[in-house]
Amino acid sequence: MVDVARARKLADRIKVIVAETLEMRVKDPRLGFVTITDARVTNDLQQATVFYTVFGDESEKAATAAALESARGVLRSEVGRLTGVRHTPTLAFIADAVPENAAHIEDLLAKVAAADAEVHRVAAGATYAGDPDPYKPPRVDVDVDVDDAEDAEGAEDVDEAAYDGAHDARP
């Protein structure tokens, strides 16, 4: 079993080597505007999967896939020469679904933004069905006379005394 960190480093190196080789050595006219997005190597370092994206329509994507398959031997030779590993991993090319997933997410975000705009538009002209705040009673400001305030203070003293006596009576 190989160290996972070593496999990750080898995958990163394979990604760079394949990208540079496609740019410098492979002169296939079918090869479109291709970008190597990721590479993964199995833990035993025997197989490498290279993910790529192609800018263009379906015919350009199919042509690029065919060009990568025909250039697999050259790419594997370069990987073996530049990495120096004992067994050069076999290469498999898989079209990356990142652009399609990103477009799908963009469509979903556009739908959500339209739904939010509709909610804000409806909420702008909305009013409360009942009272503005049915859980809070309206605040009433009452002017208190000085004589009433003294009576109220005396009532508080009586209530406190009755309260304290009630607690003393408990067992």
LINNOR-V400751 format. One record per residue. RES is the residue in one small letter. SS is DSSP state (A for helix, B for strand, O for the rest). Layout:
res = [RES/RES]
ss = [SS/SS]
//
This chain:
res = [m/v/d/v/a/r/a/r/k/l/a/d/r/i/k/v/i/v/a/e/t/l/e/m/r/v/k/d/p/r/l/g/f/v/t/i/t/d/a/r/v/t/n/d/l/q/q/a/t/v/f/y/t/v/f/g/d/e/s/e/k/a/a/t/a/a/a/l/e/s/a/r/g/v/l/r/s/e/v/g/r/l/t/g/v/r/h/t/p/t/l/a/f/i/a/d/a/v/p/e/n/a/a/h/i/e/d/l/l/a/k/v/a/a/a/d/a/e/v/h/r/v/a/a/g/a/t/y/a/g/d/p/d/p/y/k/p/p/r/v/d/v/d/v/d/v/d/d/a/e/d/a/e/g/a/e/d/v/d/e/a/a/y/d/g/a/h/d/a/r/p]
ss = [O/O/O/A/A/A/A/A/A/A/A/A/A/A/A/A/A/A/A/A/A/A/A/A/O/O/O/O/O/O/O/O/B/B/B/B/B/B/B/B/B/O/O/O/O/O/B/B/B/B/B/B/B/B/B/O/O/A/A/A/A/A/A/A/A/A/A/A/A/A/O/A/A/A/A/A/A/A/A/A/A/A/A/O/O/O/O/O/O/B/B/B/B/B/B/O/O/A/A/A/A/A/A/A/A/A/A/A/A/A/A/A/A/A/A/A/A/A/A/A/A/A/A/A/O/O/O/O/O/O/O/O/O/O/O/O/O/O/O/O/O/O/O/O/O/A/A/A/A/A/A/A/A/A/A/A/A/A/A/A/A/A/A/A/A/A/A/A/O/O/O]
//
